[in-house]
C-alpha cells in the first residue's frame, strides 16, 4: 500500500473540501476530504494544474 502524506484540506466557499497528497516516489494524489481511500492519482504537474484552476475558480464545480 502506498504511504500518502496528505496536506491540510482546501475548502472553497460552499463546495466540497479536498486534499492533496504525495508519496515517496513523487506521485501526486487528490481526494475529497473524508474519502481519502478513494483518490485520483496522476503526475504532479497535471494535478498542480488542476488545483491551480480550481483555486482560481475555473473548475470548482467539478468537485
N, C-alpha and C positions, 0 to 999 in steps of 0.2 A: 504494500500500500504506500502511496506517495505521501510524504510528510509535507503538507502545505502549511505555510506560515501566512495566516490571514491578517490583513491590515484592519484598522478600525472601520466600521461601516460608514458608507456615504449615503446620506438620506436627502434626496431632493424634496422640496416642499410639496406635500400631497402625493408623493409617489412611493414606490417600494424602496427599501434600503438595500444596497448591495455591498458586497465585499470583494476586494481584490486580494489575491494571494500569489505567492511564488514558492517554488520548491528549490532544492539544492542543485537541480540540473538546469535551472534558468527558465523553466516553463512558467507561464502565467495562467492564472485562473480567475474566474469571476463567478459569483453566486449571489442569489438573493439571500439576505440576512435570514438566518434560521433554517436555511436549506442548503448548507454548505456541502452536504453529501451529494447534492445534485448540481454539479458545476459544469461550466464550459471551459475548455482549455484551447489555447491557440498560441501563436508566437507572442512574445512580449510586445512587439511592435503593433500587431493587429489589435490586441486588447487595449493598448495605450491609446490608439486612435479612437477606438470605440468609446472609451471612458472620457477622453477629451471632448468628443462630440456630445456625449450625454451631459457632462457638466456645463457645456456651452448652451444647453437647451435644444440641441438639434435632434436628439433621439431619445429623450427621456420617456416618451410614450411606449417604447419597446419593452421597458421593464415594468 
